[in-house]
Amino acid sequence: MQIEQDTIIAPATASGGALSLIRLSGRRAVEIADRLFRGRRPLALCPSHTAHFGTIHDQDKPIDEVVATLFLAPNSYTGEDTVEFSCHGSSYILGEVLRLAIEAGARMAEPGEFTRRAYLAGRMDLAQAEAVADLIASTSEAAHRIATHQMRGGYSSALDKLRDELLSLTALLELELDFGEEEVEFASRTQLKETMHSIGREIERLKRSFRLGNAIKEGIPVAIVGAPNVGKSTLMNQLLQEDRAMVSEIAGTTRDVIEERLTIEGLPFRILDTAGLRSTEDRLEQMGIERTRQTIERAQIVIWMVEATQLPATAPFTLRADQRLICVANKIDCAPDATLPADWIALSARTGEGIDRLCRAMCAVVPTEQEEQTIVSNARHYEALNTASEALDGALRGIEEGLPTDLLSEEIRAVIHALGTITARGVILPSEVLAHIFGHFCIGK
């Protein structure tokens, strides 16, 4: 791929801090930096990966004392010559450094352009580039862990392994085409099916992980449901340690879903306080109850809350197999002798008794092996895996139906192409797709 010829500059840190980092990258980065920076010697004479103290000057006027760090191609973030200035965080200083660099021949970077150049230079694949944005946006330890694993190539390695297995299959099939007149079968159709089924199982595992990965990225949705006045809003306030939801003895006070974010042991949760479930003629309350049922549908965890003295036989709703139900008996401070099933959690939303056990139960929903396994958290990747799965099913049907070798090879190539769109290795993506992906980055990345 052709690398842009312009030299670009942008702040690489958020404004308002004591220090700012300004990144300059491109074929003229060192030359432009030397026009602004005065140190012991010109940066053009310095080795890569060295830091130098000096001053930024506007002709003879000093602007700021800075540290200039030099990274020479190809061993830099972008794969180009790069200079990073660490200066004081004054907006005036920042503006002056940018102005002087632009006057010397640089231009302001576009959103995500540094990472786009790193991708175009082969410093990372497309999945790793997208992980940079996820890492910046991560708001919890779990989301940070997933993004870091992907950025370091763990996800790409898993896909490369699948791609290599598929390429081996196509190579064997194409050997058969080369020896078509001899009717030699290099690839046993039974062995082909076994290998393809194995690949299919891994693709399905990656697809299944998306529900967890997306939940961790966006926050695991937790719905608090139960009858009116059972203490749902009080529980939400207790979890958040603030009076977020209005609490009243009047039944039907909560008529809409209230959502707040909460991090427990490094895991992000979206707590959803819902309207009480009961029969009512009140039209507005009925609308709230319908939204409660819709919230239950999209929740990964449902906290079913009842009073400790009034345990019903069954929940007034049904869950999918991939949802987790946590049964909570509230107001245990008013019924200390209540007998509860072993899997129920006794608590007092008013006093906070039992909240720690509830938090542990919520965290237990997230698989503990997530650090070791590749987790899909990107919707684009999930769609590509779906496409690959459908193409693989088509190839398996082709084997069953005795599809000619050349057509069977094309079916497998379709699987390779679908997986390749995730990392863009061996696949040329339209420029508008790249612009869409990198447009979500901040300017300094």
Order of alpha helices (4+ residues) and beta strands (2+ residues): beta-beta-alpha-beta-beta-beta-beta-alpha-beta-alpha-alpha-alpha-alpha-alpha-beta-alpha-beta-beta-alpha-beta-beta-beta-alpha-alpha-alpha-alpha
